[in-house]
Amino acid sequence: MSNHIPAIEPRRLAAMRRDGTPHTLLDVREPDELALCAMDDCLHVPMQSVAAHIERLPRDRPVVVMCHHGVRSLHVAAYLRQAGLDAWNLSGGIDAWARALDPEMPRY
């Protein structure tokens, strides 16, 4: 795989979720961040624990990785791609999701 980490915009992810396009949404934020705001149907694995839980991630569909602003998730997506997974980074993280699609979602 190349070193390029594909990014996905919040609106495209929303369309995938709405249309039932197979994917796994991996939230790599810490538990205290999840308590502030979270999305439904996510697999929650803090960034520092991803390597220990990599076997939980599917290899038959894209894994969209998200964090608060998209920085940690970019690093995790790079790691997952090196491990052979089809990993994508959610551009702007959950904050961009809230700004673009869910104004009721708490922001921090």
C-alpha positions as CSV (number, residue, x, y, z in Angstrom):
1,M,0.0,0.0,0.0
2,S,1.1,3.5,-0.6
3,N,1.9,6.0,2.1
4,H,-1.1,8.1,1.1
5,I,-3.8,8.0,3.8
6,P,-7.2,8.4,2.2
7,A,-9.5,10.9,3.9
8,I,-13.3,11.0,4.0
9,E,-15.4,14.1,4.6
10,P,-18.2,14.0,7.2
11,R,-20.9,14.3,4.5
12,R,-19.6,11.3,2.6
13,L,-19.4,9.2,5.7
14,A,-23.0,10.3,6.5
15,A,-24.1,9.1,3.1
16,M,-22.3,5.7,3.6
17,R,-24.0,5.3,7.0
18,R,-27.4,6.3,5.5
19,D,-27.0,4.0,2.5
20,G,-25.7,1.0,4.5
21,T,-22.4,0.9,2.7
22,P,-20.3,-1.6,4.6
23,H,-17.7,0.0,6.8
24,T,-16.5,0.0,10.4
25,L,-16.2,3.3,12.3
26,L,-13.3,3.2,14.7
27,D,-13.3,6.0,17.4
28,V,-9.8,6.2,18.9
29,R,-10.6,8.9,21.5
30,E,-10.1,8.4,25.2
31,P,-13.1,7.4,27.5
32,D,-13.4,10.9,29.0
33,E,-13.8,12.3,25.4
34,L,-16.5,9.7,24.6
35,A,-18.4,10.8,27.7
36,L,-18.6,14.3,26.1
37,C,-19.9,13.2,22.8
38,A,-20.0,10.1,20.7
39,M,-21.5,8.6,17.5
40,D,-23.7,5.5,17.4
41,D,-22.4,2.2,16.0
42,C,-18.7,2.9,16.6
43,L,-16.0,0.6,17.8
44,H,-14.2,2.4,20.6
45,V,-10.6,1.6,21.0
46,P,-8.3,4.3,22.5
47,M,-5.3,5.2,20.2
48,Q,-2.8,3.6,22.6
49,S,-4.7,0.3,22.6
50,V,-5.2,-0.1,18.8
51,A,-2.2,-2.4,18.3
52,A,-3.5,-4.8,21.0
53,H,-6.9,-4.9,19.5
54,I,-6.1,-5.0,15.8
55,E,-7.6,-8.4,15.4
56,R,-11.0,-7.0,16.2
57,L,-10.9,-4.9,13.0
58,P,-12.4,-6.3,9.8
59,R,-10.3,-6.8,6.7
60,D,-13.3,-7.2,4.4
61,R,-14.5,-3.5,4.5
62,P,-13.1,-0.1,5.0
63,V,-12.3,1.1,8.5
64,V,-13.0,4.8,9.0
65,V,-10.9,6.1,11.9
66,M,-11.9,9.2,13.8
67,C,-10.8,11.2,16.8
68,H,-11.5,14.8,18.0
69,H,-9.9,16.8,15.1
70,G,-8.4,14.1,12.8
71,V,-4.8,14.1,13.9
72,R,-4.7,11.0,16.1
73,S,-6.9,9.2,13.6
74,L,-4.5,10.0,10.8
75,H,-1.7,8.3,12.7
76,V,-3.9,5.3,13.5
77,A,-5.1,5.0,9.9
78,A,-1.5,5.0,8.7
79,Y,-0.7,2.2,11.2
80,L,-3.7,0.2,10.1
81,R,-2.8,0.6,6.4
82,Q,0.7,-0.6,7.1
83,A,-1.0,-3.7,8.7
84,G,-2.9,-4.3,5.5
85,L,-6.3,-2.8,6.4
86,D,-8.3,-0.5,4.2
87,A,-8.2,2.5,6.6
88,W,-9.5,6.0,6.0
89,N,-9.2,9.1,8.1
90,L,-12.3,11.1,9.0
91,S,-11.3,14.7,8.0
92,G,-11.7,17.0,10.9
93,G,-12.8,14.3,13.3
94,I,-15.9,14.3,15.3
95,D,-15.7,18.1,15.6
96,A,-16.1,18.5,11.8
97,W,-19.0,16.0,12.0
98,A,-20.7,18.1,14.6
99,R,-20.2,21.3,12.7
100,A,-21.3,19.9,9.4
101,L,-24.1,17.5,10.3
102,D,-25.1,17.5,14.0
103,P,-25.3,21.0,15.5
104,E,-26.9,19.4,18.7
105,M,-23.8,17.3,19.3
106,P,-21.7,18.8,22.1
107,R,-18.4,20.2,21.0
108,Y,-15.3,20.5,23.1
